[in-house]
């Protein structure tokens, strides 16, 4: 006797979930930026102001080259990923409580909420970084990347790192008040381990392993390896980076599946 399955296919469920995420993105943009003045363009405009501002200041006050590499390119390739991570970190804090009322809809899950916020920040930072980099290349402060494949690989890993961070922070901030108060301090204290303003090769070989424990450092080293080629002497471990980020996302997903009972809907 055959049993006929009448439930929706995986493809149909995937399409529904993509529509849910798309609707959440539009709602998030409208809630944060509205429709006046630049409106939704602020999702790109805000990172541009940060990245371009820091690049201009560093270019003006620092030597044209550091360790044989252009200062402007060092700043752009470091600050764009840093901005991406810090924005994902900040907007993941209490993301579930802020949108808790949406969880009354059966199709909306906590994972959809954090994936929406992280996706917006990643896309906004990448577009802003592209605009700043193209402008710097046109003005002669940067050269085009040497290895696009390695650069894209670094950005891909960093986007996954931001997703893992978002999942962890969004869940833990609902479970612990300490994280809510300490996330700003943590973000500043972690700057030396972000790899944004220095390279592993510039550090004494004795201490390089400490920096390479950070997935962010590995990601940015890949980005700079793609930008500068062999001249950058980039250090990274793809296998370790993949495992570390996979574990982050796995733990984050596990916490996200258990976070509903901690969400307080105002």
ROROLUM-793689 format. One record per residue (C-alpha): x, y, z; residue number from 1; residue in three letters. Coordinates in nm, 3 decimals. Layout:
<atoms>
+---------+---------+---------+------+------+
:       x :       y :       z : resi : resn :
+---------+---------+---------+------+------+
:       X :       Y :       Z :  NUM :  ALA :
...
+---------+---------+---------+------+------+
</atoms>
This chain:
<atoms>
+---------+---------+---------+------+------+
:       x :       y :       z : resi : resn :
+---------+---------+---------+------+------+
:   0.000 :   0.000 :   0.000 :    1 :  UNK :
:   0.148 :   0.334 :  -0.102 :    2 :  UNK :
:   0.122 :   0.647 :   0.112 :    3 :  UNK :
:   0.064 :   0.975 :  -0.068 :    4 :  UNK :
:   0.239 :   1.278 :   0.078 :    5 :  UNK :
:   0.030 :   1.594 :   0.044 :    6 :  UNK :
:   0.264 :   1.829 :   0.230 :    7 :  UNK :
:   0.449 :   2.113 :   0.054 :    8 :  UNK :
:   0.779 :   2.035 :  -0.111 :    9 :  UNK :
:   1.112 :   2.165 :   0.019 :   10 :  UNK :
:   1.131 :   2.404 :  -0.276 :   11 :  UNK :
:   0.792 :   2.555 :  -0.189 :   12 :  UNK :
:   0.893 :   2.592 :   0.177 :   13 :  UNK :
:   1.221 :   2.754 :   0.071 :   14 :  UNK :
:   1.036 :   3.003 :  -0.151 :   15 :  UNK :
:   0.798 :   3.091 :   0.132 :   16 :  UNK :
:   1.087 :   3.145 :   0.372 :   17 :  UNK :
:   1.270 :   3.364 :   0.120 :   18 :  UNK :
:   0.956 :   3.575 :   0.083 :   19 :  UNK :
:   0.935 :   3.606 :   0.460 :   20 :  UNK :
:   1.298 :   3.720 :   0.481 :   21 :  UNK :
:   1.242 :   3.967 :   0.195 :   22 :  UNK :
:   0.941 :   4.115 :   0.374 :   23 :  UNK :
:   1.137 :   4.138 :   0.699 :   24 :  UNK :
:   1.417 :   4.321 :   0.517 :   25 :  UNK :
:   1.176 :   4.580 :   0.380 :   26 :  UNK :
:   1.021 :   4.623 :   0.724 :   27 :  UNK :
:   1.364 :   4.660 :   0.886 :   28 :  UNK :
:   1.471 :   4.923 :   0.632 :   29 :  UNK :
:   1.149 :   5.118 :   0.675 :   30 :  UNK :
:   1.166 :   5.100 :   1.055 :   31 :  UNK :
:   1.529 :   5.211 :   1.076 :   32 :  UNK :
:   1.556 :   5.465 :   0.795 :   33 :  UNK :
:   1.203 :   5.557 :   0.687 :   34 :  UNK :
:   1.129 :   5.698 :   0.344 :   35 :  UNK :
:   1.235 :   6.061 :   0.389 :   36 :  UNK :
:   1.558 :   6.216 :   0.260 :   37 :  UNK :
:   1.791 :   5.932 :   0.154 :   38 :  UNK :
:   1.566 :   5.671 :   0.311 :   39 :  UNK :
:   1.678 :   5.316 :   0.241 :   40 :  UNK :
:   2.007 :   5.439 :   0.092 :   41 :  UNK :
:   2.133 :   5.503 :   0.446 :   42 :  UNK :
:   2.200 :   5.128 :   0.476 :   43 :  UNK :
:   2.490 :   5.200 :   0.236 :   44 :  UNK :
:   2.546 :   5.566 :   0.319 :   45 :  UNK :
:   2.628 :   5.507 :   0.686 :   46 :  UNK :
:   2.910 :   5.256 :   0.621 :   47 :  UNK :
:   3.042 :   5.480 :   0.342 :   48 :  UNK :
:   3.075 :   5.771 :   0.585 :   49 :  UNK :
:   3.261 :   5.551 :   0.834 :   50 :  UNK :
:   3.493 :   5.382 :   0.583 :   51 :  UNK :
:   3.563 :   5.688 :   0.370 :   52 :  UNK :
:   3.613 :   5.910 :   0.675 :   53 :  UNK :
:   3.865 :   5.678 :   0.838 :   54 :  UNK :
:   4.045 :   5.622 :   0.505 :   55 :  UNK :
:   4.077 :   5.997 :   0.443 :   56 :  UNK :
:   4.205 :   6.069 :   0.796 :   57 :  UNK :
:   4.460 :   5.785 :   0.792 :   58 :  UNK :
:   4.577 :   5.882 :   0.443 :   59 :  UNK :
:   4.627 :   6.241 :   0.560 :   60 :  UNK :
:   4.811 :   6.176 :   0.886 :   61 :  UNK :
:   5.007 :   5.857 :   0.813 :   62 :  UNK :
:   5.290 :   5.787 :   0.568 :   63 :  UNK :
:   5.185 :   5.690 :   0.217 :   64 :  UNK :
:   5.319 :   5.337 :   0.272 :   65 :  UNK :
:   5.353 :   5.117 :   0.578 :   66 :  UNK :
:   5.570 :   4.806 :   0.561 :   67 :  UNK :
:   5.580 :   4.856 :   0.185 :   68 :  UNK :
:   5.200 :   4.857 :   0.143 :   69 :  UNK :
:   4.975 :   5.156 :   0.056 :   70 :  UNK :
:   4.819 :   5.299 :   0.372 :   71 :  UNK :
:   4.484 :   5.374 :   0.206 :   72 :  UNK :
:   4.448 :   5.017 :   0.084 :   73 :  UNK :
:   4.541 :   4.882 :   0.428 :   74 :  UNK :
:   4.269 :   5.093 :   0.589 :   75 :  UNK :
:   3.999 :   5.011 :   0.332 :   76 :  UNK :
:   4.067 :   4.636 :   0.335 :   77 :  UNK :
:   4.063 :   4.638 :   0.715 :   78 :  UNK :
:   3.793 :   4.885 :   0.808 :   79 :  UNK :
:   3.524 :   4.753 :   0.571 :   80 :  UNK :
:   3.523 :   4.406 :   0.734 :   81 :  UNK :
:   3.550 :   4.568 :   1.077 :   82 :  UNK :
:   3.249 :   4.791 :   1.007 :   83 :  UNK :
:   3.055 :   4.489 :   0.883 :   84 :  UNK :
:   3.128 :   4.296 :   1.203 :   85 :  UNK :
:   3.062 :   4.583 :   1.443 :   86 :  UNK :
:   2.731 :   4.673 :   1.278 :   87 :  UNK :
:   2.620 :   4.308 :   1.288 :   88 :  UNK :
:   2.725 :   4.294 :   1.653 :   89 :  UNK :
:   2.537 :   4.610 :   1.746 :   90 :  UNK :
:   2.217 :   4.530 :   1.559 :   91 :  UNK :
:   2.207 :   4.173 :   1.692 :   92 :  UNK :
:   2.178 :   4.296 :   2.049 :   93 :  UNK :
:   1.821 :   4.225 :   2.167 :   94 :  UNK :
:   1.717 :   4.171 :   1.805 :   95 :  UNK :
:   1.457 :   3.916 :   1.912 :   96 :  UNK :
:   1.291 :   4.138 :   2.173 :   97 :  UNK :
:   1.278 :   4.432 :   1.930 :   98 :  UNK :
:   1.091 :   4.216 :   1.678 :   99 :  UNK :
:   0.928 :   3.974 :   1.921 :  100 :  UNK :
:   0.574 :   4.056 :   1.812 :  101 :  UNK :
:   0.653 :   3.918 :   1.466 :  102 :  UNK :
:   0.706 :   3.574 :   1.617 :  103 :  UNK :
:   0.329 :   3.541 :   1.656 :  104 :  UNK :
:   0.327 :   3.473 :   1.280 :  105 :  UNK :
:   0.390 :   3.104 :   1.227 :  106 :  UNK :
:   0.618 :   3.157 :   0.926 :  107 :  UNK :
:   0.851 :   3.393 :   1.116 :  108 :  UNK :
:   1.123 :   3.234 :   1.330 :  109 :  UNK :
:   1.404 :   3.383 :   1.544 :  110 :  UNK :
:   1.650 :   3.264 :   1.280 :  111 :  UNK :
:   1.469 :   3.472 :   1.016 :  112 :  UNK :
:   1.497 :   3.783 :   1.234 :  113 :  UNK :
:   1.871 :   3.763 :   1.291 :  114 :  UNK :
:   1.945 :   3.646 :   0.936 :  115 :  UNK :
:   1.759 :   3.952 :   0.807 :  116 :  UNK :
:   1.959 :   4.197 :   1.018 :  117 :  UNK :
:   2.294 :   4.035 :   0.944 :  118 :  UNK :
:   2.219 :   4.016 :   0.570 :  119 :  UNK :
:   2.133 :   4.387 :   0.555 :  120 :  UNK :
:   2.451 :   4.488 :   0.738 :  121 :  UNK :
:   2.670 :   4.258 :   0.525 :  122 :  UNK :
:   2.521 :   4.385 :   0.197 :  123 :  UNK :
:   2.538 :   4.748 :   0.308 :  124 :  UNK :
:   2.902 :   4.719 :   0.415 :  125 :  UNK :
:   3.006 :   4.534 :   0.099 :  126 :  UNK :
:   2.841 :   4.789 :  -0.130 :  127 :  UNK :
:   2.991 :   5.074 :   0.071 :  128 :  UNK :
:   3.334 :   4.911 :   0.060 :  129 :  UNK :
:   3.307 :   4.864 :  -0.316 :  130 :  UNK :
:   3.218 :   5.231 :  -0.367 :  131 :  UNK :
:   3.502 :   5.352 :  -0.142 :  132 :  UNK :
:   3.753 :   5.114 :  -0.305 :  133 :  UNK :
:   3.652 :   5.215 :  -0.658 :  134 :  UNK :
:   3.682 :   5.582 :  -0.562 :  135 :  UNK :
:   4.028 :   5.523 :  -0.412 :  136 :  UNK :
:   4.139 :   5.332 :  -0.723 :  137 :  UNK :
:   4.016 :   5.608 :  -0.954 :  138 :  UNK :
:   4.202 :   5.871 :  -0.748 :  139 :  UNK :
:   4.519 :   5.662 :  -0.750 :  140 :  UNK :
:   4.536 :   5.574 :  -0.380 :  141 :  UNK :
:   4.474 :   5.204 :  -0.442 :  142 :  UNK :
:   4.535 :   4.951 :  -0.716 :  143 :  UNK :
:   4.286 :   4.685 :  -0.830 :  144 :  UNK :
:   4.305 :   4.351 :  -0.644 :  145 :  UNK :
:   4.570 :   4.103 :  -0.755 :  146 :  UNK :
:   4.374 :   3.786 :  -0.667 :  147 :  UNK :
:   3.994 :   3.832 :  -0.676 :  148 :  UNK :
:   3.933 :   3.470 :  -0.575 :  149 :  UNK :
:   4.121 :   3.499 :  -0.247 :  150 :  UNK :
:   3.964 :   3.839 :  -0.176 :  151 :  UNK :
:   3.612 :   3.702 :  -0.230 :  152 :  UNK :
:   3.693 :   3.397 :  -0.017 :  153 :  UNK :
:   3.798 :   3.622 :   0.270 :  154 :  UNK :
:   3.482 :   3.830 :   0.242 :  155 :  UNK :
:   3.268 :   3.514 :   0.225 :  156 :  UNK :
:   3.426 :   3.376 :   0.542 :  157 :  UNK :
:   3.385 :   3.712 :   0.713 :  158 :  UNK :
:   3.015 :   3.726 :   0.625 :  159 :  UNK :
:   2.976 :   3.381 :   0.784 :  160 :  UNK :
:   3.175 :   3.503 :   1.085 :  161 :  UNK :
:   2.935 :   3.797 :   1.117 :  162 :  UNK :
:   2.639 :   3.558 :   1.098 :  163 :  UNK :
:   2.791 :   3.341 :   1.373 :  164 :  UNK :
:   2.852 :   3.650 :   1.587 :  165 :  UNK :
:   2.497 :   3.771 :   1.527 :  166 :  UNK :
:   2.342 :   3.438 :   1.625 :  167 :  UNK :
:   2.548 :   3.419 :   1.944 :  168 :  UNK :
:   2.495 :   3.780 :   2.053 :  169 :  UNK :
:   2.124 :   3.786 :   1.968 :  170 :  UNK :
:   2.058 :   3.474 :   2.174 :  171 :  UNK :
:   2.292 :   3.545 :   2.466 :  172 :  UNK :
:   2.170 :   3.905 :   2.502 :  173 :  UNK :
:   1.821 :   3.766 :   2.568 :  174 :  UNK :
:   1.956 :   3.523 :   2.828 :  175 :  UNK :
:   2.202 :   3.752 :   3.009 :  176 :  UNK :
:   2.185 :   4.120 :   3.100 :  177 :  UNK :
:   2.563 :   4.126 :   3.141 :  178 :  UNK :
:   2.621 :   4.088 :   2.767 :  179 :  UNK :
:   2.386 :   4.378 :   2.693 :  180 :  UNK :
:   2.595 :   4.607 :   2.913 :  181 :  UNK :
:   2.932 :   4.469 :   2.809 :  182 :  UNK :
:   2.897 :   4.439 :   2.432 :  183 :  UNK :
:   3.031 :   4.790 :   2.371 :  184 :  UNK :
:   3.336 :   4.724 :   2.587 :  185 :  UNK :
:   3.390 :   4.388 :   2.421 :  186 :  UNK :
:   3.379 :   4.542 :   2.073 :  187 :  UNK :
:   3.651 :   4.794 :   2.163 :  188 :  UNK :
:   3.874 :   4.551 :   2.352 :  189 :  UNK :
:   3.861 :   4.311 :   2.056 :  190 :  UNK :
:   4.003 :   4.566 :   1.810 :  191 :  UNK :
:   4.363 :   4.438 :   1.849 :  192 :  UNK :
:   4.237 :   4.089 :   1.760 :  193 :  UNK :
:   4.033 :   4.205 :   1.462 :  194 :  UNK :
:   4.326 :   4.240 :   1.222 :  195 :  UNK :
:   4.180 :   4.563 :   1.086 :  196 :  UNK :
:   4.477 :   4.799 :   1.123 :  197 :  UNK :
:   4.775 :   4.565 :   1.120 :  198 :  UNK :
:   4.889 :   4.243 :   0.958 :  199 :  UNK :
:   5.011 :   3.923 :   1.118 :  200 :  UNK :
:   5.344 :   3.955 :   0.936 :  201 :  UNK :
:   5.412 :   4.281 :   1.120 :  202 :  UNK :
:   5.399 :   4.103 :   1.457 :  203 :  UNK :
:   5.684 :   3.905 :   1.612 :  204 :  UNK :
:   5.668 :   3.539 :   1.496 :  205 :  UNK :
:   5.650 :   3.441 :   1.861 :  206 :  UNK :
:   5.303 :   3.598 :   1.900 :  207 :  UNK :
:   5.149 :   3.542 :   1.557 :  208 :  UNK :
:   4.961 :   3.230 :   1.668 :  209 :  UNK :
:   4.760 :   3.443 :   1.913 :  210 :  UNK :
:   4.628 :   3.665 :   1.633 :  211 :  UNK :
:   4.557 :   3.367 :   1.410 :  212 :  UNK :
:   4.320 :   3.228 :   1.673 :  213 :  UNK :
:   4.078 :   3.502 :   1.565 :  214 :  UNK :
:   3.861 :   3.417 :   1.260 :  215 :  UNK :
:   3.846 :   3.790 :   1.184 :  216 :  UNK :
:   4.224 :   3.806 :   1.149 :  217 :  UNK :
:   4.223 :   3.508 :   0.912 :  218 :  UNK :
:   3.944 :   3.667 :   0.705 :  219 :  UNK :
:   4.115 :   4.004 :   0.671 :  220 :  UNK :
:   4.449 :   3.840 :   0.593 :  221 :  UNK :
:   4.276 :   3.662 :   0.301 :  222 :  UNK :
:   4.124 :   3.990 :   0.184 :  223 :  UNK :
:   4.464 :   4.161 :   0.194 :  224 :  UNK :
:   4.630 :   3.862 :   0.030 :  225 :  UNK :
:   4.380 :   3.902 :  -0.252 :  226 :  UNK :
:   4.434 :   4.277 :  -0.270 :  227 :  UNK :
:   4.815 :   4.286 :  -0.259 :  228 :  UNK :
:   4.920 :   3.938 :  -0.370 :  229 :  UNK :
:   5.246 :   3.786 :  -0.244 :  230 :  UNK :
:   5.387 :   4.125 :  -0.146 :  231 :  UNK :
:   5.157 :   4.131 :   0.158 :  232 :  UNK :
:   5.295 :   3.807 :   0.308 :  233 :  UNK :
:   4.947 :   3.722 :   0.435 :  234 :  UNK :
:   4.912 :   3.452 :   0.703 :  235 :  UNK :
:   4.589 :   3.253 :   0.735 :  236 :  UNK :
:   4.464 :   2.899 :   0.791 :  237 :  UNK :
:   4.157 :   2.812 :   0.582 :  238 :  UNK :
:   4.095 :   2.479 :   0.757 :  239 :  UNK :
:   4.108 :   2.627 :   1.108 :  240 :  UNK :
:   3.900 :   2.925 :   0.998 :  241 :  UNK :
:   3.632 :   2.700 :   0.848 :  242 :  UNK :
:   3.612 :   2.487 :   1.163 :  243 :  UNK :
:   3.603 :   2.787 :   1.399 :  244 :  UNK :
:   3.327 :   2.965 :   1.208 :  245 :  UNK :
:   3.130 :   2.641 :   1.165 :  246 :  UNK :
:   3.140 :   2.584 :   1.542 :  247 :  UNK :
:   3.029 :   2.945 :   1.605 :  248 :  UNK :
:   2.732 :   2.908 :   1.372 :  249 :  UNK :
:   2.643 :   2.565 :   1.511 :  250 :  UNK :
:   2.639 :   2.694 :   1.870 :  251 :  UNK :
:   2.451 :   3.005 :   1.758 :  252 :  UNK :
:   2.185 :   2.797 :   1.583 :  253 :  UNK :
:   2.150 :   2.576 :   1.890 :  254 :  UNK :
:   2.099 :   2.881 :   2.114 :  255 :  UNK :
:   1.857 :   3.038 :   1.865 :  256 :  UNK :
:   1.636 :   2.728 :   1.872 :  257 :  UNK :
:   1.614 :   2.759 :   2.252 :  258 :  UNK :
:   1.577 :   3.135 :   2.289 :  259 :  UNK :
:   1.198 :   3.172 :   2.253 :  260 :  UNK :
:   1.126 :   3.126 :   2.624 :  261 :  UNK :
:   1.361 :   3.414 :   2.709 :  262 :  UNK :
:   1.207 :   3.664 :   2.465 :  263 :  UNK :
:   1.003 :   3.931 :   2.643 :  264 :  UNK :
:   0.751 :   4.093 :   2.408 :  265 :  UNK :
:   0.677 :   4.448 :   2.519 :  266 :  UNK :
+---------+---------+---------+------+------+
</atoms>
